[in-house]
Amino acid sequence: MDQKILSLAAEKTADRLQKFLQTLKEDDLANLLQNQAVKGKAAGALLRAIFKGFPCSEEAGALRRLKIYSCCVQLLESGDLQKEVASEIIGLLMLEVHNFPGALLVELASEFVDAVKQGNLTNGKSLELLPIIFTALATKKENLAYGKGELSGEECKKQLINTLCSGRWDHQYVIQLTSMFKDVPLTAEEVETVVEKVLTMFSKLNLQEIPPLVYQLLVLSSKGSRKKVLEGIITFFNKLDTQHSEEQNGDELLDFVTVPSGELRHVEGTIILHIVFAIKLDCELGRELLKLLKAGQQGDFSSNICPFSIALFLSVTRIQRFEEQVFDLLKSLVIKSFKDLQLLQGSKFLQNLVPHRCCVSTMILEVVKNSVHSWDHVTQGLVELGFILMDSYGPKKILDGKTIEASSGLSRMPNQHACKLGANILLETFKIHEMIRQEILEQVLNRVVTRGSSPITHFIDLLSDIIMYSPLVLQSCSSKVTETFDYLSFLPLQTVQGLMKAVLPLLKVSLSIRDSLILVLRKAMFASQLDARKSAVAGFLLLLKNFKVLGSLSSSQCSQSIGISQVHVDVHSRYNSVANETFCLEIMDSLRRCLGQQADVRLMLYEGFYDVLRRNSQLANSVMQTLLSQLKQFYEPEPDMLPPLKLEACILTQGDQISLQEPLDCLLCCIQHCLAWYKSRVMPLQQKEEEEEEEGFYQDLDDMLESITSRMIKSELEDFELDKSADFSQSTGIGIKNNICAFLVMGVCEVLIEYNFSVSNFSKNKFEEVLSLFMCYKELSDILNEKAGKGKTKMASKTNDSFLSMKFVSDLLTALFRVLLWRYTSIPTSVEESGKKEKGKSISLLCLEGLQKIFSVVQQFYHPKIHQFLRALDATDKEEEVEVSVTQRAAFQIRQFQRSLLNILSSQEEDFNSKEALLLVTVLSNLSKLLEPSSTQFVQMLSWTTKICKENSWEDASFCKGLMNLLFSLHVLCKSPVTLLRDLSQDIHGHLGDIDQDVEVEKTNHFAVVNLRTAAPTVCLLLLSQAEKVLEEVDWLITKLKGQVSQEIIPEEASSQATLPNHPIEKAIIIQLGTLLTFFHELVQTALPSGSCVDTLLKDLCKMYTILTALVRYYLQVCQHSRGIPKNMEKLVKLSGSHLTPLCYSFISYIQNKKSKSLKHAGEKKKEKTAAGPTAVARALRETKPIPNLIFAIEQYEKFLIHLSKRSKVNLMQHIKLSTSRDFKIKGNILDMVLQEDEDEDEEGTASEHEGHNKEPAKKKRKK
């Protein structure tokens, strides 16, 4: 039968073929076709013949053809066909699709859709036909029956696609179905439907099936919905990552077990590669990704910004077109994240409104950790980002030896955090990725070498961390390190010291690196530049400290700390302690030669020897002998010779140039410290071992110091030629020389005071010697102060630092305190009498100052040790079983100082010591920072401070400012301070009076601390600065809301629900602005004095209106989403129109009238030829400068209110009277006329013009 069909098909006409086929039953024909196809015998030719015999021109033929077509589809799905036969049949079926009439195409497509929905597909081979069927259907222009109605071909296709996407897809055909759609011509709406369906299928697939599906989805995205595709992929993997981390942390028992970490990361890496590849082919996709990153910056980035998306962004940086943009966006995202975090931490108001979210820095470090799973495409981006953050946010250029931060104040901390994040990224990447280590090290070293003029401590710290991580690993990069050593002579001393400390662990494992460094340092020691020689000394001293000689004290005995990896290096080092001894003695020989160089070089040696001794005790003999021989050059050995030191030998005279040659005071200081350490640490050990060697130098030095002490006490200032008649001017050679000698003598006295105190064992004779030395020091100091001119030389300021050690100062103060305590308790009357005659600061004030400084230093530099510090303060504290928290300990101390402050405040007015009171408030402020804001102690502190402010009315501006600052710093950690601002503004208004002199203001007196003397400028400026912070917080919230609204391009019915979470924030914003509005309402009616108060108030009013405008613009956005304006917003607008805007114009008139009077007054003074005129004019002009800005801000607010009224269909302008038009244009002809008129008339005219200009707003005075 098949041969007959084929032979008939070969004929020119198809008539006989058609007649023959009509005689056959459908089932017979289908069986024949099936048998032939399965056998693989000429199935294609047979199918062609059958289609030829059933032309679509006849309805019956078309129907029979449809049956055959369906039969072929079933054959393809059966899987019984050979691959070549199946391909041939599919090709033929594709060719025949366009011959079908529209109705049959609909039927055919419906069969496919039903098969997919019902899961009747066996292998999905036939799905290759569906795109061509949909394409053919879309070309049919006539109306086709579909469902209960008639639709065009295009509409039928749309309905079929919707039906297909609304049904269930078997997970094994998802990839094929997605791939199929890329060949179908789709509208934007249809693409969105398909994309949504595919994205919902992600969670139902195995992880390994997702990369090919994502690939097909990205191909499909070229037709549209790129944003939805990217968002869907990012959201899915963000959710998967969250589930995975929760499972790993054991936070939650999940219903299913997520995949192994390695598998998940490999899949994510593959998908990132797919997306990057797609972006290379489709730039529009890249632009959509950038939009997602920008949107994440503005609003709530919880969905768009996650470890997966950051890894994706970093991979995209490999595409040159997007590299710069992505890094800029990531950089600003990081700094914004830190700024937001800082803002949130400082405001309880914001913390209650905005939930805590994961910090971007945590996400980036998570990416570093994940990149271990072959994410090579992310690694390069991570390294670049790390260096960008360190370069952008590290400490800035040095000015006069001081590091200048990029910006001061609040923004400094975010910059430091961003720089630290960059360092952490690089360090963690270095640890994980071996391939990138060389590049990271090279870039760090390049920056250390090439940025000598800028502070590079952050790069030095990073280098140190890298080397400490694994010195052995870095041996492979030794050439780069030794190359860096060649530049040591040209680098600043601080950089050299930092670099040397960083590479120390390397020196202990690599002989070649150590030898290279020694060679460089020896060359530098004899270089012509002083800095190079100082660098050499610093380098050698560092080596002496760290290459320990056999028999040296252990690190615990030396109070030294060495890192774990460094100890590890010591253990496995090829240099043992015996070899180190030879090495160190060689260095000591080199350093001895430096004792003949300039004073700065010698100074470095003396400052470093004591540290060397403590870290390497076996070098004591060598160091002490060196110091002894150096001292002998300047010591008078004759016991009766006065003075005991050869000061002339310490000064170098070269022509007219006189300079210090030997810093004798530093030498003696070094000897004293070394001797004290030797006697306390080394000698007890020698006595135990009954050794009595090498004690000659110790006895000699002790005898010399004793002799110098006794002879210095006997010496008069005349012996040094430094009495009152001596010349101390900086303009003569003798004067300079005498200054140098004077500072040397004072330094020697300080050193001897400490020496004698340390050996005194509290004996009377020694204390008398200490007092005698102090009198010598004081006498010389008084002469210098008396003779000092307007400026001191650099030498004077450099050598004027005290030589007294912290331990000595601590011991001395403790001893003095005990004496004072005894004196106060035993003879109180004498103390009282002496106190009245006392000049300068009282002892209690000095004690309080010291205490306040200690608290500040501990909090700033030793924050982790605060608990130990507070515990040490508590003298009653024994070894307790129960652990006492920092809050409890701080609260205990706070109570002591509260009592002290109350005692001062309860004293009589003439006895009130404002300095002590202010210091106590500062101490309380420091301690209150240690309290946990949620604790009862914090609440008590706040209520106590509030009570003090309400009940005490001392007229002291500085004390008032300190107290109010404390109140606000506590208040903001509990709730927003707006109500506090409103109450205080009423007090200010009551004390200063109204701008309308005819109005009598009722005094509220909420806070007694506000009085006529403190109200302005002290309290007023403080309130305005707090109002600025509140406005900043509100502005931040509005920006956040705007970002969220801009992301909500959602159907209308969903939009109202989408914005529901914003309602609490909107309500809070409106309440804040409403209360601030009443605060400004009071201040603009207050007769503020000219100056900073008026200037700041005008600027803050301008900010207030700018933020009101921002809120109005936000509601303009909201109205696009078919949501109305809340009633409280209408009330806020009404309040601004009735209680603020008219009063602002009245206030402006008040300022301008005052300006006119001051100009007139200045003019009169000018006629009297006084100097006050120009100053008054300048001040008046400065105060009126912000007025145009304020008026512009008001008019912008009203302009956008009109727009909002139109869009929201709510008349917001009914309570607002539009501002009077003001013309600021300067008209030349009128100006010339005015200048020719009399000055007094000109002033009167100006004043009357302003009065007429503002006539309407002035009427809106409130009645009191």
Buried (B, 14 or more C-beta within 10 A) or exposed (E): EBEEBBEBBEEEEBEBBBEBBEEBEEEEBBEBBBEBBBEEEBBBBBBBBBBBBBBBEEEEBBBBBBBBBBBBBBBBBBEEBEEEBBBBBBEBBBEBBEBBBBBBBBBBBBBBBEBBBEEEBEBBBBBBBBBBBBBBBBEBEEBBEBEEEEBBBBBBBBBBBBBBBEBEBBEBBBBBBBBBBBBBEBBEEBBBBBBEBBBEBBEEBEBEBBBBBBBBBBBBBBBBBBBBBBBBBBBBBBBBBEBBBBBEEEEEEEEEEBBEBEEBBBBBBBBBBBBBEBBBEBEEBBBBBBBBBBBBBBBBBEBBBBBBBBBBBBBBBBBEEBBEBBBEBBBBBBBBBBBBBBBBEBBBBBBEBBEEBBBBBEBBBBBBEBBBBEBEBBBBBBBBBBBBBBBBBBBBEBEEEEEEBBEEEEBBBBBBBBBBBBBBBBBBBBBBBEEBBEBBBBBBBEBBBEBBEBBBEBBBBBBBBBBBBBBBBBBEBBEBBBEBBEBBBBBBBBBBBBBBBBBBBBBBBBEEBBEBBBEBBBBBBEBEEEBBBBBBBBBBBBBBBBBBBEEBBEEEEBEBEBBEBBEBBBEEBEBEBEBBBEBBEEBBEBBBEBBEBBBBBBBBBBBBBBBBBBBBBBBBBBBBBBBBEBBEEBBBEEEEBBBBBBBEEBBBEEEEEBBBBBBBBBBBBBBBBBBBBBBEBBEEEBEEEEEEEEEEBBEBBBEBBBBBBBBBBEBEBEBBBBEEEBBBEBEEEEBBBBBBBBBBBBBBBBBBBBBBBBBBEEEEEBBEBBEBBBEBBEBBBEBBEEBBEEEBBEBBEBBEEEBBBEEBEEBBEEEEEEEBEEBBEEEEEEBEEEEEEEEEEBBBBEBBBEBBEBBBEBBEEEEEEBBEBBBEBEEEEEEEEEEBBBBBBBBBBBEEBBEBBBEBBEEEEEEBBBBBBBBBBBBBBBBBEBBBBEBEBBBBBBEBBBEBBBEBBBBBBBBBBBBBBBBBBBBBBBBBBBEBBBBBBBBBBBBBBBBBEEBEBEEBBBBBBBBEBBBBBBBBBBBBEBBBBBBBBBBBBBBBBBBBBEBBEEEEEEBBEBBEEBEEBBBBBBBBBBBBBBBBBBBBBBBBBBBBBBBBBBBBBBBBBBBBBBBBBBBBBBBEBEBBBBEBBBEBBBBBBBBBBBBBBBBBBBBBBBBBBBBBBBBEBBEEEEEEBEEBBEBBEEBBEBBEBBBBBBBBBBEBBBBBBEBBEBEBBEBBBEBEEBEEEEEEEEEEEEEEEEBEEBBEEBBEEBBEBBEEBBEBBEEE
